Every structure is written in C-alpha cells, then in structure tokens.
C-alpha cells in the first residue's frame, strides 16, 4: 500500500482560507518550501472556475518571475486540481508569515492589472481562450480583502 501524501493528511473539513506551509524538501543543500495559498474553504465554498484560475496563474507567475527579490527564488506557481487555491514553491526555508507581504503585493498586482493577460495567445499558451480577467480580479479582491488584509495566525498554520 502506498503512503498517504502530506497534502491529503490536512483536515480539509476545518481548513480555512489562508497561506500555509504545505511541505519542506531538501534538494541538494537547498531547502525548498511549498506553500498552500488557499483561497476557498474546501468543500464549503464554491470552487473557482478554470478561466479565472488560468488568468491568475498567468498574472501571478509573471509577477513572481519579475519580482526584484523573489524572481530567482520562484520555482513554481500553479493551481490546485481541486480549484480552491494555488501552490507556490520557493527556494529557502520559509514560513507563511515570511511571504504575507509578497502575496499582498502579488494580489494587488492582479487587482490593478489592465490590458492583455501575459501569455494569453495561441502561440504562448495551450488554452489561451480560457481566460477571464474580471473574474480573476473579483476572486483576488475577495481573498485580498477578507484574508490577506487582516491575516491571523489561524490563516497561517494548518489546523490539527
């Protein structure tokens, strides 16, 4: 029998929206931290649609890869299959509180974004028509206002 992976051991019945350390790994001599950016309460709130998730993925990945500090530390940013949030993988031994300012800046970038979504063309993306900037901004606004702007310890540490 295969062992249950760490993310399936989190109690999704009590999990709140927030920023959580999903796991820490060592690659060579470098620590890698995977963050769970949980935008929806699992199994209690409607999940996001693929168009807004896809748009946020393009915007947030572009933001992170162009960030003056985190550009070189960003390994991966992408959606969870359950559509309740995103995974962010950063180089370094980090805690949730260490990236609150970064995520606040990132979600503000999504909120303020105008124009063509980066990489939203047939040449650059395998499903470029599945984008919805207004809904991505709506979801970002809700998370920004209801979670990030007044983040508490219960939104930074997984429940038991």
C-alpha angles and dihedrals in degrees: 000000000000120000118251110255119240097252090057090054093063112103101244090184091072101025114126129202111276148091116299137175101243096183145330123224135180118228110184103316094330126099115223121200122202115202127203107215098194111194097168132042102248116248091357105068128045112265123240120265119246095249095061093040090051092049092049090048091056094045097043095044090050091048093049095045089052097043114121093227107021100041092093093037096053112101101164143352120184147134128278114243090236089060094230096114149318141283120231118191116196133178111246142054098279140164129214093255089057093067103039091100091047093050092045088054091045095051090046087054090055091047093050097041117122131174133028116354109245112258094010097136135099090248094052105035137042094220104021095155092063096083133117115179097179092053092044088054091047092053091045091051093052092050092043095050100036101037117010099043092056104022117177134193090259088062092052103047127056115247118249 
